[in-house]
């Protein structure tokens, strides 16, 4: 696996990195194990201070952190800056709430006292993707730092500079050596690290293929794992929707981060009475994007992350059209040098179409016409995935009733996907298992240790 920084707007390779040596890996593993042991006898108060300092440093270095993310994977500079701000809030949140979340739980029982302690497991391996270079790291690092689990980071091969930057920031603020260690690893090395007895768990955000390999390796070595994989997220438009809200939310739900978000809305499921107007308004919004330099704040649609990502998406669209899908808008070449993909709208997709249950990771919307609410729910659930979904309705109780019937880890009403430190993040079925962020995420890699005491 080659780690390269390639600007998807200019196609320029501006940095390359060597894979970690066996010696570097051994050093990191031992450092993590030693630090985990040290933290067992230390209070969390010092770590809370450090994590608040990480948050402050992210805010102070927001421009430089955002710039390297935009240069490596192409997202709009404003989106990169928002990501840095979100990560600072995640760090503050877990620093503030760790004592509360990790408080022992008393259990009522007869003739004894029973308490469940929340104790660290030990070093964690985090395998993270390129689409949110900082956010994906912070939602693993911040809670585990407070728990007392050192983190070894294996980041995506196209954002190595972003990985180095966050690890450097953690080091610069005075976190103990070993708190967050970035290693450039190949697939064999990942397996070796998972198998090492000093590693107690592994968290992965990425593809189904990667998730299966990591889950297999973790299972074979009896290590706990969490997986956040792909999504084919449904966006259900009910007949009682507020159209002003709908047409504000829908375009961004698909095009934010150039559509390269696991939880982005990908399948728009629209009741018959609204279908034609929805197609018209979505086409209008897609046609008004301004593609260009992601560092230019006038740009509204950035390039895709890489030539490989663009080529894969084009192949999927071509296969969909060959199988009968209709191109309502887009699917034309873009006269720019970067890895741009014209926003595209596809309809007339049958269950036999190869993309019916695939994840389209880019600015392509598929729109389905349905004739009843029941049909909308059935179509939303007709997927191997179950990450996120959206329900649009002016009647909130109605929307929540529909939302409760969607087989997904998260459903948002009248709002596109969002992430906040206090909200649990994760999916079901082929979208993975486990939760990150919130109290649930903090307790993922924790030993819930029962102490049962009988008074004689």
PyMOL commands that set and color helices and strands:
alter all, ss='L'
color gray80, all
select helices_A, chain A and resi 22-39+45-60+62-73+77-101+135-147+160-172+187-195+208-220+243-259+272-287+307-322+373-381+396-403+429-431+438-442
alter helices_A, ss='H'
color red, helices_A
select strands_A, chain A and resi 3-6+13-17+105-107+113-120+123-127+151-154+180-182+199-205+224-228+234-237+267-271+326-329+344-347+364-370+388-392+410-413+432-433+446-453
alter strands_A, ss='S'
color yellow, strands_A
deselect
rebuild
show_as cartoon
